[in-house]
């Protein structure tokens, strides 16, 4: 068992104990404890500092907000400092402008290793911590702290839990931010040991200058977990112990490398290029060989992912699962690796495990239709027709082109059963607005748009402010080409809920179809603004692209005029 699997297993046990309030509690500084209590004079000192910070920033931000945000942060830092003691630098209590530069602590014996602390208050099942690309770039690890009590000016005592940590090497993020829940963290009891290994790695200088310490520690652990030993580097292979090492250029000539291969990094790129070319030609065994050679030079999540794809193509599903698992260990938020591992598990008949992988892929990115479609197929295999219907429905909403394929596969039968179930519910209770709305959804999925409109209309008669019924009726009008009726329904949805982003977006589509670019742009911009506030990045990107396309089209119209 590798160390990441072990820490995740311990994290699952910790979450169960956190739920039942059965935690490890040690008050001795420098020793591990899941629970830390801060109160009395210690809390008073924290408050005084945070009020000073609030005074410092009062011209730019509300005083109370600055106080609470600083108190949250300092509570978390105090927890980490108490647990790691003299292993890390002191908590910064200077009332200076400009923040901490995205680094809360460094190791006392190695200032290159940064530690970022994130503190949040919330319920275990809903709380999420977020980290920016700058914080990922500057730190080796992110430590997450959960605050039991709501943070305010008068709280006399705080119970704080060291919720877990993540090596930044596992966070695949180039721009913006990413958030994660407690289930995705590693157990906090492994933090000290992890940092010690990082320190040891940097002291011994056993990694190349362009590799992060966290990468190297994980690489060695991963090799042990896989039962492999690191092969000798190309400069030593095939030579006696007393032989003079060849230069990289000489080795290249000896092996037939092109002249541009002048460094280990160039060699890695060379092997990857060969592997990608073989994969594109369908020469999967050769591709696997070249990917493995590249992997000897650099332990990289993308290479494991490509190895997984190659193994899958050859029908070696066990090897595919192993490689996709390695990708996931190196970068926990890689939705496509979960999806592909689910496919491999599906092929082996492990449907429940496949469903778990598809579910994780959906959690990471809920806007990918194929993940819902794959999960629907796995659910069908275990007899979960209701779950399959829901997933097929969601897949069609995201990608309408799936509809015909599903009918060809006999999926329409499930939708018909779904439809009949709602009809029975309506017979039992003719005033059930939700049953009418749901039957309307089922009819729309079967492209019976007129029947869907009838059901949505009945739902609205029963419940006049039924916003989803208005919105879905608008979609059916749109599908029938009745644009004016669609606009009326989308507008009514917006009147009931002014933050209904999809209603703005679809109304923008209708205005665009009608050639009214200004109204379309206004709606797409409004939708984009709401998507941004809700953190729906894929939808935000799409809405912005629609605005850009319309603005470019409008400019061309003006030029042509």
C-alpha positions in Angstrom: 0.0 0.0 0.0 1.5 3.4 -1.0 1.5 6.3 1.5 -1.2 8.3 -0.2 -3.7 5.4 -0.1 -2.8 4.9 3.6 -3.4 8.6 4.4 -6.7 8.6 2.6 -7.8 5.5 4.5 -6.9 7.2 7.8 -8.7 10.3 6.6 -11.9 8.3 6.1 -11.6 7.0 9.7 -10.9 10.5 10.9 -14.1 11.8 9.2 -16.2 9.1 10.9 -14.7 10.0 14.3 -15.2 13.7 13.6 -18.9 13.0 12.9 -19.2 11.1 16.2 -17.1 13.6 18.2 -14.5 11.0 19.1 -11.2 12.8 18.2 -7.6 12.6 19.3 -6.8 15.5 21.6 -3.3 16.4 22.8 -2.5 19.8 24.3 1.3 19.3 24.2 2.9 21.6 21.6 4.7 19.8 18.8 2.7 16.6 19.1 -0.1 15.7 16.8 -3.7 16.4 17.8 -6.9 16.4 15.7 -8.5 18.9 18.0 -7.2 22.3 19.2 -9.1 24.6 21.6 -8.3 28.3 21.6 -9.8 30.6 24.3 -9.0 33.0 27.1 -5.9 35.3 26.9 -4.7 33.6 23.8 -7.9 34.3 21.9 -7.9 37.9 23.4 -4.5 38.5 21.8 -5.7 37.2 18.5 -8.7 39.5 18.6 -6.6 42.5 19.4 -4.3 41.9 16.4 -7.3 41.4 14.1 -8.9 44.7 15.3 -5.6 46.4 14.4 -5.7 44.9 10.9 -9.3 46.1 10.6 -8.3 49.6 11.5 -5.4 49.4 9.0 -7.7 48.5 6.1 -10.9 50.4 7.1 -10.6 52.7 4.1 -10.7 49.9 1.6 -12.9 47.2 3.2 -15.7 47.0 5.9 -14.1 46.8 9.3 -16.1 43.8 10.5 -15.2 41.8 7.3 -11.5 42.4 7.8 -11.7 41.5 11.4 -13.5 38.2 10.8 -11.3 37.2 7.8 -8.1 37.9 9.7 -9.4 36.0 12.8 -10.3 32.9 10.6 -6.8 33.0 9.1 -4.9 33.4 12.4 -6.9 30.8 14.2 -5.9 28.3 11.5 -2.3 29.4 11.6 -2.2 29.0 15.4 -3.4 25.4 15.0 -0.7 24.5 12.5 2.0 26.3 14.6 1.0 24.5 17.7 1.2 21.1 15.9 4.5 21.7 14.1 6.1 23.9 16.8 9.7 24.8 16.0 9.7 22.8 12.8 8.2 25.9 11.0 8.6 29.7 11.3 6.5 31.8 13.7 3.0 33.1 13.1 3.3 36.6 11.5 1.7 39.2 13.7 3.0 42.3 11.9 0.2 44.8 11.0 1.6 45.4 7.5 -0.1 46.1 4.2 0.1 43.7 1.3 -0.6 40.3 3.0 1.7 37.4 3.5 2.7 36.9 -0.1 0.7 33.7 -0.4 3.0 31.9 2.1 2.0 31.5 5.8 5.0 29.5 7.0 8.3 28.1 5.8 10.3 25.3 7.3 12.9 26.7 9.8 15.7 24.7 8.1 14.6 25.2 4.6 13.0 28.5 3.6 12.2 27.2 0.1 9.5 24.9 1.5 6.3 27.0 2.0 3.2 26.0 4.0 -0.2 27.6 3.2 -3.0 27.4 5.8 -6.7 27.6 4.9 -9.4 28.0 7.6 -13.1 27.6 7.0 -16.3 27.3 9.2 -19.1 25.0 8.0 -20.7 21.5 8.2 -18.4 18.5 7.5 -20.4 17.5 4.4 -20.5 20.9 2.8 -17.4 22.9 3.8 -14.8 23.5 1.1 -11.4 25.1 1.0 -10.1 26.9 -2.0 -6.5 27.6 -3.2 -5.2 29.9 -6.0 -2.7 29.1 -8.7 -0.3 31.6 -7.0 -0.6 29.7 -3.7 0.0 26.4 -5.4 3.1 27.7 -7.1 4.6 29.1 -4.0 4.0 26.4 -1.4 4.8 22.7 -1.0 1.7 21.9 1.0 -1.8 23.3 1.8 -3.1 22.6 5.3 -6.8 22.9 5.9 -8.4 23.8 9.3 -12.1 23.4 10.1 -13.6 25.8 12.7 -16.5 24.4 14.6 -18.0 27.7 15.8 -19.1 30.6 13.6 -16.4 33.2 13.7 -17.6 36.5 15.2 -16.5 39.3 17.6 -18.0 37.7 20.8 -17.3 34.0 20.5 -15.5 33.0 23.8 -14.0 29.7 22.6 -13.1 28.0 19.3 -12.8 24.2 18.7 -10.6 23.8 15.6 -9.9 20.6 13.7 -6.9 19.9 11.6 -9.0 18.7 8.7 -6.1 17.4 6.5 -3.5 18.5 4.0 -2.7 18.3 0.3 0.7 18.4 -1.4 0.6 21.1 -4.0 2.1 18.6 -6.5 -1.2 16.8 -6.4 -3.1 19.9 -7.4 -3.2 20.4 -11.2 -4.0 24.0 -11.5 -2.5 26.6 -13.9 -4.9 29.5 -13.6 -7.7 30.7 -11.2 -8.8 28.7 -8.2 -9.9 25.3 -7.2 -11.9 24.1 -4.2 -11.9 20.8 -2.4 -13.8 19.1 0.4 -12.7 17.1 3.5 -12.9 13.8 1.7 -10.3 14.9 -0.8 -7.7 15.7 1.9 -4.9 13.5 3.2 -4.9 12.7 7.0 -3.3 15.4 9.0 -1.2 13.0 11.1 1.0 12.5 8.1 1.9 16.2 7.7 5.0 16.3 9.8 6.5 13.1 8.2 5.7 14.5 4.7 7.5 17.8 5.4 10.4 16.0 6.9 10.8 14.0 3.7 10.7 17.2 1.7 13.4 18.7 3.9 15.5 15.6 3.6 15.1 15.7 -0.2 16.3 19.3 -0.5 19.2 18.7 1.9 20.5 15.8 -0.1 19.9 17.5 -3.5 18.7 14.2 -5.0 16.5 15.8 -7.6 17.0 17.9 -10.7 16.8 21.7 -10.5 13.5 21.9 -12.4 11.7 19.4 -10.2 9.8 20.4 -7.0 10.7 18.6 -3.8 7.1 17.3 -3.4 7.3 15.7 -6.8 10.5 13.8 -5.9 9.2 12.5 -2.6 6.1 11.2 -4.3 8.1 9.7 -7.2 10.1 7.5 -4.9 7.0 6.5 -2.9 5.1 5.7 -6.1 8.0 3.6 -7.4 8.1 1.5 -4.2 4.3 1.1 -4.3 4.5 -0.2 -7.8 7.3 -2.6 -6.9 9.6 -1.0 -9.4 13.2 0.2 -9.0 14.3 3.4 -10.7 16.3 2.3 -13.8 19.9 3.6 -14.2 20.0 6.8 -16.1 21.0 6.6 -19.7 24.5 7.9 -18.9 25.3 4.7 -16.9 23.4 2.0 -18.8 25.7 -0.5 -20.6 28.9 0.9 -19.0 31.3 -0.6 -16.5 31.7 0.9 -13.1 35.1 2.4 -14.0 34.0 3.6 -17.4 34.1 7.3 -18.2 30.5 8.5 -18.6 29.6 9.6 -22.1 28.4 13.1 -22.7 24.7 13.4 -23.4 25.5 14.3 -27.0 27.8 11.2 -27.3 25.0 9.0 -25.9 22.6 10.6 -28.4 24.9 9.7 -31.3 25.4 6.2 -29.9 21.6 5.6 -29.7 20.6 7.4 -32.8 19.0 10.4 -31.2 18.6 13.5 -33.4 21.1 16.3 -32.9 18.5 18.4 -31.0 18.5 15.9 -28.1 21.1 17.6 -26.0 19.7 17.2 -22.4 17.6 14.9 -20.3 14.6 17.2 -20.8 15.1 17.0 -24.6 15.2 13.2 -24.3 12.0 13.1 -22.3 10.3 15.2 -25.0 11.8 12.9 -27.7 10.4 9.8 -26.1 7.0 11.4 -25.7 6.9 12.5 -29.3 7.7 9.0 -30.5 5.0 7.6 -28.1 2.4 10.0 -29.3 3.1 9.2 -32.9 2.8 5.5 -32.3 -0.4 6.0 -30.4 -1.9 8.0 -33.3 -1.0 5.2 -35.7 -2.6 2.6 -33.5 0.8 1.0 -32.5 -0.1 0.8 -28.9 2.6 -1.6 -27.7 5.3 0.6 -29.1 3.6 3.6 -27.6 3.7 1.9 -24.2 7.4 1.2 -24.6 8.2 4.8 -25.4 5.9 6.2 -22.6 7.7 4.0 -20.1 11.1 5.3 -21.3 9.8 8.9 -20.8 8.5 7.9 -17.4 12.0 6.8 -16.3 13.2 10.4 -16.9 10.2 12.2 -15.4 7.4 10.9 -13.1 4.4 12.7 -14.7 0.6 12.3 -14.4 0.0 12.9 -18.1 2.4 10.1 -19.1 0.6 7.7 -16.7 -2.7 8.8 -18.3 -1.4 8.1 -21.8 -0.1 4.7 -20.7 -3.7 4.0 -19.4 -5.2 4.9 -22.7 -2.7 2.7 -24.6 -3.4 -0.3 -22.3 -7.2 0.3 -22.6 -6.9 0.2 -26.4 -5.1 -3.1 -26.2 -7.8 -4.5 -23.9 -5.5 -4.7 -20.9 -8.0 -3.2 -18.6 -6.1 -4.1 -15.4 -3.0 -2.3 -16.6 -5.2 0.6 -17.6 -6.7 0.8 -14.1 -3.3 0.8 -12.5 -2.1 3.7 -14.7 -5.2 5.8 -14.3 -4.9 5.3 -10.6 -1.4 6.6 -10.7 -2.6 9.6 -12.6 -5.2 10.2 -9.9 -2.6 9.9 -7.1 -0.4 12.5 -8.7 -3.3 15.0 -9.5 -6.4 14.4 -7.4 -8.7 16.7 -9.5 -8.2 15.0 -12.9 -11.8 14.2 -13.9 -10.9 12.5 -17.2 -8.7 10.0 -15.4 -11.6 9.0 -13.1 -13.9 8.7 -16.2 -11.4 6.5 -18.1 -10.7 4.3 -15.0 -14.5 3.9 -14.8 -14.6 2.7 -18.4 -11.9 0.1 -17.7 -13.7 -1.1 -14.6 -17.0 -1.3 -16.5 -15.2 -3.5 -19.1 -14.2 -5.9 -16.3 -17.8 -6.0 -15.0 -17.0 -4.0 -11.9 -20.0 -1.8 -12.3 -20.3 -0.4 -8.8 -16.6 0.7 -8.8 -17.2 2.2 -12.3 -20.2 4.2 -10.9 -18.0 5.6 -8.1 -15.4 6.7 -10.6 -18.0 8.4 -12.9 -19.5 10.1 -9.8 -16.1 11.5 -8.9 -15.6 12.8 -12.4 -18.9 14.5 -12.2 -18.1 16.1 -8.9 -14.9 17.6 -10.4 -16.7 18.8 -13.6 -20.5 18.5 -13.6 -20.7 19.9 -17.2 -19.3 16.8 -19.1 -22.1 14.9 -20.7 -20.2 11.7 -21.4 -19.6 11.1 -17.6 -23.4 11.1 -17.0 -23.9 8.9 -20.1 -21.3 6.4 -18.8 -22.7 6.3 -15.3 -26.2 5.7 -16.8 -25.0 2.7 -18.6 -23.3 1.3 -15.5 -26.5 1.9 -13.5 -28.5 0.1 -16.1 -26.3 -2.9 -15.7 -27.0 -3.2 -11.9 -30.8 -2.6 -12.4 -30.9 1.0 -11.2 -33.2 2.1 -14.0 -34.3 5.2 -12.1 -30.7 6.4 -11.6 -30.0 5.6 -15.3 -32.9 7.7 -16.4 -31.8 10.7 -14.4 -28.2 10.4 -15.8 -29.4 10.0 -19.4 -31.7 13.0 -18.9 -28.8 15.1 -17.7 -26.5 13.9 -20.4 -29.1 15.0 -23.1 -29.5 18.4 -21.4 -25.8 19.0 -21.8 -25.5 17.4 -25.2 -28.7 17.0 -27.1 -27.0 14.9 -29.8 -27.0 11.9 -27.4 -30.8 11.7 -27.7 -30.9 9.7 -31.0 -28.1 7.4 -29.9 -30.1 6.5 -26.7 -33.2 5.7 -28.7 -31.2 3.4 -30.9 -30.0 1.6 -27.8 -33.5 1.1 -26.5 -33.2 3.7 -23.8 -36.6 5.2 -24.9 -38.2 2.2 -23.1 -36.9 3.6 -19.8 -38.2 7.1 -20.5 -41.6 5.6 -21.2 -41.6 3.7 -17.9 -40.5 7.0 -16.3 -43.4 8.8 -18.0 -45.9 6.1 -16.9 -44.7 6.4 -13.3 -45.6 10.1 -13.2 -48.9 9.5 -14.8 -49.8 7.1 -12.0 -48.7 9.8 -9.5 -51.1 12.3 -11.1 -54.0 9.8 -10.9 -53.4 9.5 -7.2 -53.1 13.3 -6.7 -54.4 15.4 -9.6 -53.1 18.6 -7.8 -49.5 17.4 -7.8 -47.7 20.2 -9.7 -44.3 18.4 -9.4 -45.7 15.3 -11.0 -47.0 17.3 -14.0 -43.6 19.1 -14.3 -41.7 15.8 -14.2 -44.0 14.1 -16.7 -43.4 17.1 -18.9 -39.7 16.6 -18.6 -40.1 13.0 -19.6 -42.2 13.9 -22.6 -39.7 16.5 -23.7 -36.9 13.9 -23.5 -39.0 11.8 -25.9 -39.4 14.9 -28.1 -43.1 15.1 -27.4 -42.8 18.9 -27.0 -46.5 19.6 -27.3 -47.4 17.1 -24.7 -44.7 18.5 -22.5 -46.1 22.0 -22.9 -49.5 20.7 -21.8 -48.0 19.2 -18.6 -46.0 22.3 -17.8 -49.0 24.5 -18.3 -51.0 22.3 -15.9 -48.2 22.5 -13.3 -48.2 26.3 -13.6 -52.0 26.4 -13.1 -51.6 24.5 -9.8 -48.5 26.5 -8.8 -48.4 29.9 -10.4 -44.7 30.7 -9.4 -43.3 27.4 -10.5 -40.1 28.8 -12.0 -38.7 25.5 -13.4 -42.0 24.8 -15.2 -41.9 28.2 -16.9 -38.3 27.6 -17.9 -38.8 24.1 -19.2 -42.0 25.2 -21.1 -39.9 27.9 -22.7 -37.4 25.2 -23.8 -40.2 23.2 -25.4 -41.6 26.3 -27.2 -38.0 27.0 -28.4 -37.7 23.4 -29.7 -41.0 23.8 -31.6 -39.7 27.1 -33.1 -42.3 29.3 -31.2 -39.8 31.9 -30.3 -42.2 34.5 -28.9 -43.8 32.1 -26.5 -40.3 30.9 -25.5 -39.3 34.5 -24.7 -42.4 35.0 -22.6 -41.7 31.9 -20.5 -38.0 32.7 -20.0 -38.9 36.3 -19.1 -41.5 35.0 -16.5 -38.8 32.7 -15.1 -36.5 35.7 -14.6 -39.3 37.7 -13.0 -39.7 34.9 -10.4 -35.9 34.4 -10.0 -33.7 37.2 -11.2 -30.6 35.0 -10.8 -31.9 32.3 -13.2 -28.7 32.2 -15.3 -30.0 29.5 -17.8 -33.1 31.5 -18.5 -31.0 34.5 -19.5 -28.8 32.3 -21.5 -31.6 30.6 -23.4 -33.5 33.8 -24.0 -30.2 35.1 -25.4 -30.3 32.2 -27.8 -33.8 33.1 -28.9 -32.9 36.8 -29.5 -29.9 35.6 -31.5 -32.1 33.4 -33.7 -34.4 36.4 -34.2 -31.4 38.6 -35.2 -31.7 41.0 -32.2 -28.0 41.0 -31.3 -28.1 43.7 -28.7 -30.7 42.0 -26.6 -28.9 38.7 -27.1 -25.6 40.2 -25.9 -27.3 41.7 -22.9 -28.7 38.4 -21.9 -25.5 36.4 -22.4 -23.6 39.0 -20.3 -26.1 38.7 -17.5 -25.9 34.9 -17.6 -22.1 35.2 -17.6 -22.2 37.4 -14.5 -24.4 35.0 -12.6 -22.3 31.9 -13.7 -19.2 33.7 -12.5 -20.8 34.4 -9.1 -21.9 30.8 -8.8 -18.5 29.4 -9.8 -19.7 27.7 -12.9 -16.6 28.2 -15.0 -17.5 26.1 -18.0 -20.8 27.8 -18.4 -19.1 31.2 -17.8 -16.6 30.5 -20.6 -19.4 29.5 -23.0 -21.5 32.6 -22.3 -18.5 34.9 -22.8 -17.7 33.2 -26.1 -21.3 33.8 -27.2 -20.9 37.5 -26.4 -17.6 37.6 -28.2 -19.0 35.9 -31.3 -22.0 38.3 -31.5 -19.8 41.4 -31.0 -17.5 40.3 -33.8 -20.5 39.6 -36.0 -21.9 43.0 -35.2 -18.6 44.7 -36.1 -18.5 42.9 -39.4 -22.1 44.0 -40.2 -21.0 47.6 -39.5 -18.0 47.3 -41.8 -20.1 45.7 -44.6 -22.6 48.5 -44.2 
